[in-house]
Each structure stands twice: as structure tokens, then as C-alpha cells.
Amino acid sequence: QVQLAEFGGDLVQPGGSLRLACPAGEKLSKLYVMAWYHQAPGKQREFVASMTNTFAANYADAAKGRFTISRNETSNTLFLQMSSLKVEDTGLYYCYAQLADGSGFWGRGTQVTVSS
């Protein structure tokens, strides 16, 4: 069982920035891949960005050029730096971790609201 918790959600104006954090209850080197997902109000959860334990990053088209995923092996924390935020970025952001055996774990989400 991997314990995940997301932090950093807030109310921000369009064009603003936020940094989300997801401390993991495991050494990140044990986690094959970690990722961020976004669930807009009334919509399905969608992939935002991921990073493997070899630091290979992948982004959804909507996130490219605006969001940056990173991980800190010392604090065992996954981050998502979000900039140029848009109203459509509003929603819950979930942290996800997958072990090498394919088992996956989710956090409970943190709310991001982009509004003027």
C-alpha cells in the first residue's frame, strides 16, 4: 500500500501559478511511475503528466509548455508546477503512483480553482 496525499490546491486568477506537491509514503525509487491527473467538474479524470523512476516525463497536450512535473528523491515528493493557468484547469488534481507489478494507488485530490 502506497500512501499519497496532495497539497497546494488554491484559488488563483487566470494567468497565475501554483505548485502542487504529493509526498509519498515510499522511496520514489520504488515507484515505477508517478503521475498527476485532473478531474474537471462533471467530467472524467484525465491524465496531466507523469514521470518514471528514471525521470522520463510525459505530458498531456493541454499541459505542455505550461506545467512541469518533477520529483525530489530526498523528500520522496512529486511536484506539479503549473503556470499560465486557465479557467478550464479548475478541478481536482490527483496524484497517482504505480509499482513495478502494475498495482496503482491514488491520493484523495486537491482542489484548484482558476477564477477572476
N, C-alpha and C positions, 0 to 999 in steps of 0.2 A: 504494500500500500504506500503510495506517494502522497504526501500531504501538500497541497498547494493553496496559496492564498494570494489574492490580487489586492494591490494597493495603488492609490494615485488618481483614481477617478475624481472628477470635479466638474463644476460648471465653468465653461470657458467661452469666450466670444469667438465668432468666426475669424479665422486667421491666426488664432492663438496656438499655444503649445502645451503639451502635457507629457509627463513621463510616467508610465505605468511600471510597476515592479511586481514580481512574483517570486518570493522566496520559496525555495523547495526544501522539503524535509529530507533531502538526499543530496549527496555529492552529485553535481551536474554531470560528472564524467560517467555516472552510472545510467544516465538517462539518454537514450539513443537520440531522441529529438524532443525539443520543446517548441511550443507554438502559441500564438495568440489568435483568438477568434473573436468575431464581433457579431452581436445579435441586435439588430435594429428593432425598434418597437413593431410588433406584429409580423416580424419576418423570421426566417430561419437563420440559425447560426452559420456564419461564413468565415472562411479562412482569411487571415490577415497576413501573417508572416510566421516563418519557422526558422529554427537554427538547430543543426545537428551537433553531436558532441565533437565533431571535427570542425565546427564553426562555419559550416556551409549554410548560407542563408538563402531563403526563398521568400518572395513577396507576391501577394495578390496585385493585380494591375492597379487597383484603386489605392494601394499603399505605396507603390513605387515612387520614389522621389520625395515622399512626404514623411514616411515612417522609417525608423531604423530599429531593428531588433539587435539585441546584444545580450551577452551573458557574462556574469562575473563568477569565476570559479572559486574565488576566496569566500565570497558571501553566499555562494550557491543560489544566486538570484538571476532571474530572467528579466530583461527590461524591454520596454517598447517606448521609444522616443517618438512622439507624434507632433508634427508641426503643420502649419497651414491647414488647420482643422476646418472642416466644413460641417454644415448643419447635418448632412447625411452621415457623418461619423458618430452621431449620437447613438447611444445604446449601451448595452452591457458588453464588457470586454472580459473574455475568459482566457485563463492560462491552461495549457494542456501539456501533459508530459507522457511520453511513450517509452516503455522499456524495450530492450532488445528482443524480448519474447513476444512483442506486439501488444501487450496489455497497456491500456491507456487510462489516464487519470485527469480529472477536471477540477479546477477551482470553482468557487461559487460566483465569481464575477465581480467587477467593479463598474460603477455607473459613470459614463462620460456623457455630459450634456453640452452640446455646442449651440449656443443661442445668444442673440443680442438682447 
